[in-house]
Amino acid sequence: MNAVRTIASHSPNNIKRAYFTPETIQAKSLEILEELRPFRKVRNNLDFDPGRAALLILDMQHYFLDETSHAHIPSALAVLPRIRKLADVFQTADLPVILTRHINSAANARLMARWWRELISETSAAGHIHPDLDLPDAIVVPKTQYDGFYQTPLEEILKEKRIRQLVITGVMTHLCCETTARSAFVRGFAVFLPVDGTATLNEAFHRASLLNLAHGFGIPVLVQEIQTAVETHSRGR
């Protein structure tokens, strides 16, 4: 019965619930990470190696972050400062930062159009990346599907820069982040998933997605863990 009530409470008409706020994000992310601890079996070949890592920031656009947008993600603004801090640390260490921008046309949307009905067009202000992530040295990769690798130059960019590990942040945890993480894994990239650097519509989706990924596709971490490792790497060069 509890499972039934949980599913019913996240019906399409009642799907959005803030689970991260600036005040709660630290405690909540630690709680989630603790539940995932049994799956944090970091093998020797999957230790985080900043020198071979890139930061990927998925779809942090006005469409999802603007509170006046019908597609607003309630917890997204809480993770934004942490993602920005991580981006600054990566750029200071001269490590790649890549942002995706989800943009569709009628020609490339495919099932996105039938599933969601509304498309984020190239000319729409809602499609712009949030100004807090205005990073002049970052690479911006347009994408048309959940998967950041699908028909984009992302894999080529990573290979050109000799990247073997990917820190995946942004929105939504259970859609674009999860799909891209799975796609990265099958392409041979070790995946690291900041619990407090990703967000989605509600806590149930967030936890379920991270649990699935932690079992076979990526390693759940905190932003601070990645930040400390990159800063240590930078000082040691």
Secondary structure as UniProt FT lines:
FT   HELIX           2..9
FT   HELIX           12..14
FT   TURN            22..24
FT   HELIX           25..36
FT   HELIX           37..39
FT   HELIX           44..46
FT   HELIX           50..52
FT   STRAND          53..58
FT   HELIX           62..65
FT   TURN            67..68
FT   TURN            70..71
FT   TURN            74..75
FT   HELIX           76..92
FT   TURN            93..94
FT   STRAND          97..102
FT   TURN            106..108
FT   HELIX           111..116
FT   TURN            122..123
FT   HELIX           125..127
FT   HELIX           131..133
FT   TURN            136..137
FT   STRAND          139..143
FT   TURN            148..151
FT   HELIX           154..160
FT   TURN            161..162
FT   STRAND          165..171
FT   HELIX           173..177
FT   HELIX           178..186
FT   TURN            187..188
FT   STRAND          190..194
FT   TURN            195..196
FT   STRAND          198..199
FT   HELIX           203..216
FT   STRAND          219..221
FT   HELIX           223..236
//
